[in-house]
Amino acid sequence: MKSLSLKLTIILLLVITTVSAQNFKNASDYLEFVAKEQKTITQSMWRYTKAVAHNKNDRSINNKRKNLIKSIDRAILRIKKAKSYDGDSYKNQVLEHLNFNKNLLNQDYAKIIDMKAVAEQSYDLMEAYILAQEFANKKMEESQKNYERNFHDYAAKHRIEIIENESDLGKKIDISNDVFAHYNDLYLIYFKVYINEVYLWEAVKVNDVSAIQQNANALNVAAKEGLDILKTIPSYKNDDSILLATQKVFEFFIDESKHQVPVITEFLILNEDFERIKVLLDQTPEHTRTQVQIDNYNRKVKDINKAADHYNKVNTNLNEQRQKIINDLYATNANFLSKHIPKD
């Protein structure tokens, strides 16, 4: 039994040693090993950048970032342990690339997650968030191109034929960044107008008539300017779907600010007037109230009830229209990205 146990231990040690210090018979085997490790990481990095752009769950995104960092650490460890073929030059280039991606996740993308949490508070914050995201994606793209140059140089040095194809990750990342650039440009145009509507409805919530009128005017001007800007933006590969969907949103904002908001302000002004009359009547003892006061109050009750019905209809209709038109825009955005971003 002891002899059998000893033999099994020796065999196990040999297996562990072989795995932890992997040897390669030729450059082709080594290149395939490294490429496999790198491809897994690059695919994960690419999926992660898409998740950052569209996933609303910041905790989920951060967990993916941490898991991806762990995957890179494991890839770095495997490549470090494996014996390189024909010196360590190419091995060091690959490790440099992986460490660069790791730092990108630890620094740039960690910052982007923090920026995303507050991006919708203002146009400036949204613009800064999108620019930071584009800059990080560009850095990843450049790093990938540098890796691919080193990959092809190593292959050429050892006379290994590499078959180019459209599924190469570097090309996919390049195309994706162009798609996101078009999408982000249009989203910023939209958001610059949309934030005015956010401010408008914040004023409505607190019944601030002056702020409502001010923000309605700002929204109207911004939406008209937005329409003019859209006319200067070319479609992406003959796809003008986002342009048209954004145009419809702006047209809705113009109608909302010009024709619908005045109904809301009229009701709020009427309601303020009614509340003053009611307070005055309540403060007047019943035996001293005049018939004129009572008649005036009753007329105001009828007016406010009629105005409230109209206000509620307008408000309900506005909410339904807004929800539909913005949902249509978001659906168009998702379809656009799905159509033009290369599949995994």
BALUMGU-850411 format. One record per residue (C-alpha): residue in three letters; x negated, y, z negated. Coordinates in steps of 0.25 Angstrom, whole numbers. Layout:
N
ALA,X,Y,Z;
...
This chain:
344
MET,0,0,0;
LYS,-11,10,-3;
SER,-18,7,10;
LEU,-5,9,18;
SER,-3,22,10;
LEU,-17,27,13;
LYS,-16,24,28;
LEU,-3,31,29;
THR,-9,43,22;
ILE,-21,43,31;
ILE,-11,43,43;
LEU,-3,54,38;
LEU,-15,63,35;
LEU,-19,60,50;
VAL,-6,64,55;
ILE,-5,77,46;
THR,-19,80,51;
THR,-16,78,65;
VAL,-3,87,64;
SER,-10,98,56;
ALA,-22,99,65;
GLN,-16,97,79;
ASN,-26,94,90;
PHE,-24,96,105;
LYS,-30,89,117;
ASN,-29,100,127;
ALA,-26,115,128;
SER,-12,111,134;
ASP,-8,104,122;
TYR,-12,115,113;
LEU,-5,126,122;
GLU,8,118,121;
PHE,7,116,106;
VAL,5,131,104;
ALA,15,135,114;
LYS,25,126,107;
GLU,23,133,94;
GLN,23,147,100;
LYS,36,145,109;
THR,43,141,96;
ILE,39,153,89;
THR,42,162,101;
GLN,56,157,103;
SER,59,159,89;
MET,54,173,89;
TRP,62,176,101;
ARG,75,170,95;
TYR,72,178,83;
THR,71,192,90;
LYS,84,189,97;
ALA,90,186,83;
VAL,85,199,77;
ALA,92,207,89;
HIS,106,200,87;
ASN,107,193,74;
LYS,114,201,64;
ASN,110,193,52;
ASP,97,199,47;
ARG,95,188,36;
SER,96,177,47;
ILE,86,185,56;
ASN,76,187,44;
ASN,77,172,41;
LYS,74,169,56;
ARG,62,178,55;
LYS,57,171,43;
ASN,59,157,49;
LEU,52,162,62;
ILE,40,166,54;
LYS,39,153,47;
SER,40,146,61;
ILE,28,155,66;
ASP,20,151,53;
ARG,22,137,56;
ALA,18,139,71;
ILE,5,146,66;
LEU,2,135,57;
ARG,3,124,67;
ILE,-5,132,77;
LYS,-16,135,67;
LYS,-17,120,63;
ALA,-17,115,77;
LYS,-31,114,83;
SER,-32,124,95;
TYR,-37,119,108;
ASP,-50,127,114;
GLY,-52,136,103;
ASP,-43,145,94;
SER,-41,157,103;
TYR,-27,153,109;
LYS,-23,148,95;
ASN,-26,161,89;
GLN,-19,169,99;
VAL,-6,160,97;
LEU,-8,162,82;
GLU,-9,177,84;
HIS,4,177,92;
LEU,11,169,81;
ASN,6,178,70;
PHE,11,190,78;
ASN,25,185,79;
LYS,25,181,64;
ASN,21,196,61;
LEU,31,201,70;
LEU,42,193,62;
ASN,36,197,49;
GLN,35,212,52;
ASP,42,217,65;
TYR,55,208,64;
ALA,56,209,49;
LYS,56,224,50;
ILE,67,223,62;
ILE,76,215,53;
ASP,75,226,42;
MET,78,237,53;
LYS,90,229,58;
ALA,97,229,45;
VAL,98,244,46;
ALA,98,246,61;
GLU,113,249,63;
GLN,112,261,53;
SER,107,271,64;
TYR,103,272,78;
ASP,88,275,74;
LEU,88,262,65;
MET,94,254,76;
GLU,84,259,87;
ALA,72,257,77;
TYR,77,242,75;
ILE,78,239,90;
LEU,65,246,93;
ALA,58,237,82;
GLN,65,225,88;
GLU,61,228,102;
PHE,46,231,97;
ALA,45,218,90;
ASN,51,210,101;
LYS,41,216,111;
LYS,29,213,101;
MET,34,198,101;
GLU,35,199,117;
GLU,21,204,118;
SER,16,194,108;
GLN,22,183,116;
LYS,16,188,129;
ASN,3,188,123;
TYR,5,174,118;
GLU,9,169,132;
ARG,-4,176,138;
ASN,-12,168,128;
PHE,-4,155,131;
HIS,-7,156,146;
ASP,-21,160,144;
TYR,-24,148,136;
ALA,-16,139,146;
ALA,-24,145,158;
LYS,-37,143,150;
HIS,-34,128,149;
ARG,-28,127,163;
ILE,-14,124,157;
GLU,-3,127,167;
ILE,9,135,161;
ILE,22,135,168;
GLU,29,149,167;
ASN,44,149,166;
GLU,55,159,163;
SER,57,153,149;
ASP,44,158,144;
LEU,47,164,130;
GLY,38,177,133;
LYS,47,180,145;
LYS,60,177,137;
ILE,55,187,127;
ASP,52,197,137;
ILE,65,196,144;
SER,72,197,130;
ASN,65,209,126;
ASP,70,216,139;
VAL,84,211,136;
PHE,83,217,122;
ALA,78,230,127;
HIS,90,232,136;
TYR,99,227,125;
ASN,93,236,114;
ASP,93,249,123;
LEU,108,247,125;
TYR,110,244,110;
LEU,103,256,105;
ILE,112,265,115;
TYR,124,258,109;
PHE,120,259,95;
LYS,116,274,96;
VAL,131,276,100;
TYR,137,266,91;
ILE,131,271,78;
ASN,139,284,80;
GLU,151,275,79;
VAL,146,269,66;
TYR,145,283,60;
LEU,159,287,65;
TRP,166,275,58;
GLU,158,278,46;
ALA,164,291,46;
VAL,178,286,48;
LYS,176,276,36;
VAL,174,288,27;
ASN,185,297,34;
ASP,175,308,37;
VAL,182,315,48;
SER,170,325,51;
ALA,160,313,52;
ILE,170,305,61;
GLN,171,317,71;
GLN,156,319,71;
ASN,153,304,73;
ALA,164,303,83;
ASN,158,314,91;
ALA,144,308,90;
LEU,149,294,94;
ASN,156,301,107;
VAL,143,308,111;
ALA,134,296,108;
ALA,143,286,116;
LYS,144,296,128;
GLU,129,297,128;
GLY,128,282,126;
LEU,136,280,139;
ASP,127,289,147;
ILE,114,282,142;
LEU,121,268,146;
LYS,121,273,160;
THR,106,274,160;
ILE,104,260,155;
PRO,102,250,166;
SER,108,236,165;
TYR,99,224,161;
LYS,98,215,173;
ASN,111,220,179;
ASP,118,217,165;
ASP,125,229,160;
SER,134,222,150;
ILE,128,230,138;
LEU,129,243,145;
LEU,144,241,148;
ALA,147,236,134;
THR,140,248,128;
GLN,147,257,137;
LYS,160,252,133;
VAL,156,254,118;
PHE,152,269,121;
GLU,165,271,128;
PHE,173,266,116;
PHE,165,275,107;
ILE,168,287,116;
ASP,183,284,115;
GLU,183,281,100;
SER,176,294,97;
LYS,184,303,106;
HIS,198,297,105;
GLN,199,287,93;
VAL,191,294,82;
PRO,200,307,83;
VAL,212,298,79;
ILE,204,294,66;
THR,200,308,62;
GLU,214,313,64;
PHE,219,302,55;
LEU,208,305,45;
ILE,211,320,45;
LEU,226,318,44;
ASN,224,308,33;
GLU,215,318,25;
ASP,226,329,27;
PHE,237,319,22;
GLU,228,315,10;
ARG,227,330,6;
ILE,243,332,7;
LYS,245,319,-1;
VAL,235,323,-12;
LEU,242,337,-13;
LEU,256,331,-13;
ASP,251,321,-24;
GLN,246,332,-32;
THR,259,340,-31;
PRO,269,336,-42;
GLU,282,330,-36;
HIS,291,341,-41;
THR,282,352,-35;
ARG,281,346,-21;
THR,287,353,-10;
GLN,295,347,2;
VAL,285,353,11;
GLN,274,345,4;
ILE,282,332,4;
ASP,286,334,19;
ASN,272,337,23;
TYR,267,325,16;
ASN,277,315,22;
ARG,273,321,36;
LYS,259,318,33;
VAL,262,304,29;
LYS,269,301,42;
ASP,257,308,50;
ILE,247,300,42;
ASN,254,287,44;
LYS,255,289,59;
ALA,241,293,60;
ALA,236,281,52;
ASP,243,272,61;
HIS,236,278,73;
TYR,223,278,66;
ASN,224,264,62;
LYS,227,260,77;
VAL,216,268,82;
ASN,206,263,72;
THR,210,248,74;
ASN,209,250,89;
LEU,196,257,88;
ASN,190,246,79;
GLU,195,235,89;
GLN,189,242,101;
ARG,176,245,94;
GLN,175,230,89;
LYS,178,225,103;
ILE,169,234,111;
ILE,157,233,101;
ASN,159,218,101;
ASP,159,218,116;
LEU,146,225,116;
TYR,139,216,106;
ALA,144,204,114;
THR,139,210,127;
ASN,125,212,120;
ALA,125,198,116;
ASN,128,193,130;
PHE,118,202,136;
LEU,107,196,127;
SER,111,182,129;
LYS,112,184,144;
HIS,98,191,146;
ILE,89,185,135;
PRO,83,172,139;
LYS,87,160,132;
ASP,78,152,122;
